[in-house]
């Protein structure tokens, strides 16, 4: 079976990482197409160097690039690639361009998403996919299917992720003695309506008793944060271990905040987006969406031990028992089309 997977975001690398390994071991031929966006191609080639990786399309931070380079121009490049290659099935996370190209060729396409607030994109995904999978934040239907988990669980489940304390040595830090902070760049489509530099604006109000690891998307702003904060270099080696052993995660982007919560670490999302997936994760505990002005007081209470949280291992084991194995679902759905194809050949 010849499989194509389109990746447009670093989180999608993690989402497919374990499934690609399983499918490759099962003998399938896999091609990864990657958007040239920051360090994303480097991450893709590092993680998936054992399969074919092809850059298609590019994207910088401006609207012209997002609309034309990452969508219109990429569509025609992807269409040409699809028709030049023999493909049996496509996979993606919200990549309706791939779906449209495969639909022209009559090839099945399975998509995964959790951002139901993006109405236009979801409409296009539904129109071009064979199946579209969501966490249980919407009703299932003919094309729409659901699974009981957040998509970050595909790589953060205890089945696939074990934290490595050795990752802390590079920064001379100890478990629970530091905060992990992520500041996203608002010069992107999803965050274009968000006030920029949210954490920067409150940085000096945070307790100085703990060290801080700072993942800063826009490095040109580094001098506006406290000098004693440790600036991480992208791509960050073993980022999830660094998050796992932190006392607290603070993020102006939603994805990192959800990841922190699933790792069993109290995680603050101080961004503007009101998302159903965040509410789903919030109900399990550890995830808190808090207005920026309220963050310093909340952090102070956490540092002083005034808020009690469930034991990290117990919390994650509860999720492990309750939630679906998302990687297993990806592999199962893909190989189901293998069996359909084989029946057609008989």
C-alpha positions in Angstrom: 0.0 0.0 0.0 1.3 3.4 -1.0 0.4 6.1 1.6 0.8 9.8 1.4 0.8 12.0 4.6 0.7 15.8 4.4 2.3 17.7 7.3 1.8 21.5 7.8 2.6 21.9 11.5 5.1 20.5 14.0 2.3 19.0 16.1 1.3 16.9 13.1 4.8 15.3 13.1 4.1 14.0 16.6 0.6 13.0 15.8 1.7 10.6 13.0 5.1 9.6 14.4 4.1 6.3 16.0 1.6 5.4 13.3 4.2 5.9 10.5 6.6 3.6 12.3 4.0 0.9 12.6 2.8 1.2 9.0 6.4 1.2 7.8 7.2 -1.9 9.8 4.1 -3.6 8.2 5.6 -3.1 4.8 3.7 -0.1 3.5 5.4 2.5 1.2 5.0 6.0 2.8 5.6 9.5 1.4 5.6 12.5 3.7 4.9 15.9 2.1 5.9 18.8 4.2 5.2 22.5 4.1 8.4 24.6 4.2 7.6 26.6 7.3 10.3 27.6 9.7 12.2 24.5 11.1 9.3 22.2 10.1 11.2 20.5 7.2 14.2 19.9 9.6 11.9 18.2 12.1 10.2 16.1 9.4 13.5 14.9 7.9 14.9 14.1 11.3 11.8 12.1 12.5 10.9 10.4 9.2 14.3 10.0 7.6 13.6 6.3 7.0 10.7 7.1 4.5 10.5 9.4 1.5 10.0 13.1 2.5 9.2 15.8 -0.1 8.8 19.6 0.6 5.7 20.9 -1.2 4.7 24.6 -0.7 6.1 27.2 1.6 4.8 29.6 4.2 6.2 32.7 5.9 4.4 34.8 8.5 2.6 37.3 6.2 -1.0 36.9 4.9 0.1 36.8 1.2 2.3 33.8 2.0 -0.5 32.1 4.0 -3.2 32.6 1.3 -1.1 32.2 -1.9 2.1 30.2 -1.2 0.7 27.9 1.5 -2.6 27.3 -0.3 -3.1 28.2 -3.9 0.5 27.5 -5.1 0.8 24.5 -2.9 -2.5 23.1 -4.3 -1.2 23.0 -7.9 2.2 21.6 -6.8 0.4 18.9 -4.7 -2.0 18.1 -7.6 1.0 17.6 -9.9 2.7 15.3 -7.4 -0.4 13.3 -6.8 -1.0 12.6 -10.5 2.7 11.7 -11.0 2.7 9.1 -8.3 0.7 6.0 -7.6 -1.0 6.6 -4.3 -3.6 4.3 -2.5 -4.6 6.5 0.5 -3.9 9.9 2.0 -3.8 11.0 5.7 -3.6 14.4 7.2 -4.6 16.7 10.0 -6.8 19.4 8.6 -5.1 19.2 5.2 -8.0 19.7 2.8 -5.6 20.6 0.0 -4.4 17.0 0.0 -8.0 15.8 0.1 -9.0 17.9 -2.9 -6.0 16.6 -4.9 -6.8 13.0 -4.0 -10.5 13.4 -4.8 -9.6 14.4 -8.3 -7.8 11.1 -8.6 -10.5 9.1 -6.8 -8.1 8.1 -3.9 -9.5 7.8 -0.4 -8.4 10.3 2.2 -8.7 10.2 6.0 -8.5 13.5 7.9 -8.1 14.2 11.6 -9.0 17.5 13.2 -10.1 19.1 16.5 -10.6 22.7 15.6 -14.3 22.8 14.8 -14.4 26.5 15.2 -12.7 27.0 11.8 -16.0 26.7 9.9 -14.7 27.3 6.4 -11.8 24.8 6.7 -14.0 22.1 8.2 -16.5 22.6 5.4 -13.6 22.0 2.9 -12.3 19.0 4.8 -15.8 17.4 4.8 -16.2 18.1 1.1 -12.9 16.5 0.1 -12.3 13.7 2.6 -13.5 10.1 2.8 -13.6 10.2 6.6 -13.0 13.0 9.1 -12.2 12.1 12.7 -12.8 14.4 15.7 -12.5 14.0 19.5 -16.0 13.7 21.0 -16.7 17.4 20.5 -19.2 17.0 17.7 -21.9 14.6 16.5 -20.8 11.7 14.4 -22.4 11.2 10.9 -21.8 9.7 7.5 -18.3 11.1 7.1 -17.8 12.5 10.6 -16.4 9.9 13.1 -15.3 10.4 16.7 -12.8 8.9 19.1 -12.6 9.3 22.8 -9.3 11.3 23.3 -7.5 14.5 22.4 -5.4 14.1 19.3 -2.2 14.9 21.4 -2.8 11.5 23.1 -1.5 9.8 19.9 2.0 10.6 21.2 1.6 11.5 24.9 -0.2 8.3 26.0 2.0 6.3 28.5 2.0 3.6 25.9 4.1 5.9 23.6 5.8 8.4 25.8 8.1 7.9 28.7 9.8 11.0 30.2 13.6 11.1 30.3 15.0 13.0 33.2 18.4 13.2 31.4 16.9 16.0 29.3 17.1 18.3 32.3 20.9 18.1 32.6 21.6 20.3 29.7 19.9 23.2 31.5 21.1 22.4 35.0 17.6 22.1 36.4 15.8 19.7 38.7 12.2 18.3 38.5 9.5 20.6 39.7 11.9 23.5 40.3 11.1 25.3 37.0 8.3 26.6 34.9 7.9 25.8 31.2 6.7 28.8 29.1 5.7 29.0 25.5 5.1 32.3 23.7 3.6 31.9 20.3 4.0 34.3 17.4 0.7 36.0 16.6 1.8 36.7 12.9 -0.1 33.5 12.0 -3.5 32.8 10.6 -4.9 31.2 13.8 -3.5 33.9 16.2 -3.9 37.0 14.0 -6.6 38.3 16.3 -4.7 37.7 19.5 -2.9 40.5 21.3 0.8 39.8 20.8 3.4 39.0 23.5 0.9 38.1 26.2 3.4 36.4 28.5 6.0 39.0 27.8 3.6 41.6 29.2 3.3 39.8 32.6 6.8 38.2 32.8 8.1 40.5 35.5 5.1 39.7 37.7 5.8 36.0 37.8 7.6 34.6 40.9 11.4 34.7 40.7 11.8 31.7 43.0 11.6 29.2 40.1 13.8 29.0 37.0 12.0 29.4 33.7 12.5 27.6 30.4 11.2 29.8 27.6 10.1 28.5 24.2 9.9 31.7 22.2 8.5 31.5 18.6 9.5 35.0 17.7 13.2 35.2 18.8 13.5 38.9 17.9 11.6 39.5 21.2 14.1 37.7 23.4 15.5 40.8 25.0 12.1 41.8 26.3 11.9 38.8 28.7 13.9 38.5 32.0 17.6 37.8 31.3 17.7 34.9 33.8 15.1 33.0 31.8 16.6 30.1 29.8 15.8 30.6 26.1 15.4 27.2 24.3 16.7 26.7 20.8 14.2 25.4 18.2 13.6 22.6 17.5 13.7 21.7 21.2 15.3 18.4 22.0 12.9 16.2 24.1 10.5 19.0 24.7 7.9 16.8 26.3 10.3 15.6 28.9 11.1 19.2 29.8 7.4 19.8 30.1 6.7 16.6 32.0 9.2 17.5 34.8 8.1 21.1 35.1 6.1 22.4 38.0 3.8 24.4 35.7 3.3 25.0 32.0 2.2 28.5 30.7 1.4 29.0 27.1 -0.2 31.7 24.9 -0.9 28.9 22.3 -3.5 26.2 22.9 -1.6 23.1 21.7 1.3 23.3 24.2 -1.2 24.0 27.0 -3.1 20.8 26.1 0.1 18.8 25.9 1.1 20.0 29.3 -2.2 19.0 30.8 -2.1 15.5 29.2 1.4 15.1 30.7 -0.2 15.6 34.1 1.3 19.0 34.7 -1.0 22.0 35.7 -1.1 24.0 32.5 -2.3 27.6 31.8 -3.6 28.7 28.4 -3.8 32.5 28.4 -4.7 32.9 24.8 -7.9 34.2 23.3 -9.3 31.1 21.5 -12.5 29.6 22.9 -12.3 26.0 21.7 -14.5 22.9 22.3 -11.4 20.7 22.5 -10.0 22.9 25.3 -13.3 22.4 27.3 -13.0 18.6 26.7 -9.5 18.5 28.1 -10.3 21.0 30.9 -13.0 18.6 32.3 -10.2 16.0 32.9 -8.3 18.5 35.1 -4.8 20.1 34.8 -5.9 22.5 32.0 -6.8 26.1 32.9 -7.8 28.9 30.5 -7.0 32.1 32.4 -7.0 35.7 31.3 -3.4 37.1 31.1 -4.0 39.6 34.0 -5.0 36.7 36.3 -2.0 34.5 35.5 0.5 35.9 38.0 -1.9 35.4 41.0 -2.7 31.8 39.9 1.0 31.0 39.4 1.7 32.4 42.9 -0.9 30.1 44.4 0.6 27.1 42.6 4.2 27.9 43.7 3.1 28.4 47.3 1.2 25.1 47.3 -2.2 26.7 47.9 -3.7 24.6 45.0 -3.7 20.8 45.2 -3.4 18.7 42.0 -3.9 15.0 41.4 -0.8 12.8 41.4 0.8 13.0 37.9 1.1 9.2 37.3 -2.4 8.5 38.7 -3.9 11.2 36.5 -2.2 9.8 33.3 -3.1 6.3 34.1 -6.8 7.3 34.5 -6.6 8.8 31.0 -4.9 5.7 29.7 -7.7 3.5 31.0 -10.5 5.8 29.8 -9.2 7.2 26.4 -8.8 5.5 23.0 -5.4 4.6 21.5 -5.3 7.2 18.8 -2.2 5.7 17.0 -3.9 2.3 16.9 -7.0 4.0 15.3 -4.8 5.7 12.6 -3.2 2.4 11.7 -6.4 0.4 11.9 -8.3 2.9 9.6 -5.4 2.9 7.1 -5.0 -0.8 6.9 -8.8 -1.2 6.5 -8.3 0.3 3.0 -5.5 -2.1 2.4 -8.0 -5.0 2.9 -10.6 -3.3 0.7 -7.9 -2.8 -2.0 -6.8 -6.5 -1.7 -10.4 -7.7 -2.2 -10.6 -5.6 -5.4 -7.5 -7.3 -6.7 -8.8 -10.8 -6.1 
